[in-house]
Amino acid sequence: MSFFIHTEADLDTAIGRLIEADPRFAAVLSQAGRPPLRRREGGFPGLASIVVSQQLSTASAQAIWGRLTQPLHPLEPAAVLRARPAKLARVGLSTPKIRTLKAIAKAVAKGELDLPALMHKGADEAHATLTAVHGIGPWSADIYLLACLGHADAWPAGDLALQEAAKLLLALETRPTTKDMGPLAERWRPWRGVAARMLWTHYRAAKQRDGAPIAAGANTTPPKATPTVTPGTSRTGTSRTGTSRTRRTDARRTQA
């Protein structure tokens, strides 16, 4: 049975189990401190928020989200399906994101994507369920599982800050690739999501930056109004919300 992190007490329990599995995380906890809980709203609004915010600075994402949810409150699949693409474009959504939101809304409305049922699936199965929907890439799926559901074993292997932190923790010569990150984290099952939280905190302490996760695929140059780039990028744009799977990096902090 999967473990879910909903409270501070849950997080403490999970950290303890992870340290039992790999004592190196005791040093991470001592040096970098306890990671924050970082929870987001779940369900359709939570998943839609991840899609909307991807590839954007925090300020831009919040502005677009506000313009989207104000006329469509409450944000439900039926409301997104009724909204014309031109209306969604006017709030600042790109064409690929509009397609993704409508695909998710359609899947939820038709019962093809049962978001509450993900609570009863293991991390890998839940990940596969989400990425089966057009527009939901691996990174988005993992962040939904980690931040919205609190899944203790979700593992965003494509996150650049996570890769950098793993390099530091494991004293690797080079930063591990997304493919490398899977085998590296096997020892941490079923607490990979907790390892991710602690590694982001480790990265923040080591680099004096915010190691919260951000979506794969955005530009690393921040907008003028947001001079600080938030690390935590992927090597490649793996999300299908973009127009292509080109090599890109990201500069947006997505975890609430």
Secondary structure, 3 states (H helix, E strand, C coil): CCCECCCHHHHHHHHHHHHHHCCHHHHHHHHHCCCCCCCCCCHHHHHHHHHHHCCCCHHHHHHHHHHHHCCCCCCCHHHHHHCCHHHHHHCCCCHHHHHHHHHHHHHHHCCCCCCHHHHHCCHHHHHHHHHCCCCCCHHHHHHHHHHHCCECCCCCCCCHHHHHHHHHHHCCCCCCCHHHHHHHCHHHCCCHHHHHHHHHHHHHHHHCCCCCCCCCCCCCCCCCCCCCCCCCCCCCCCCCCCCCCCCCCCCCCCCC
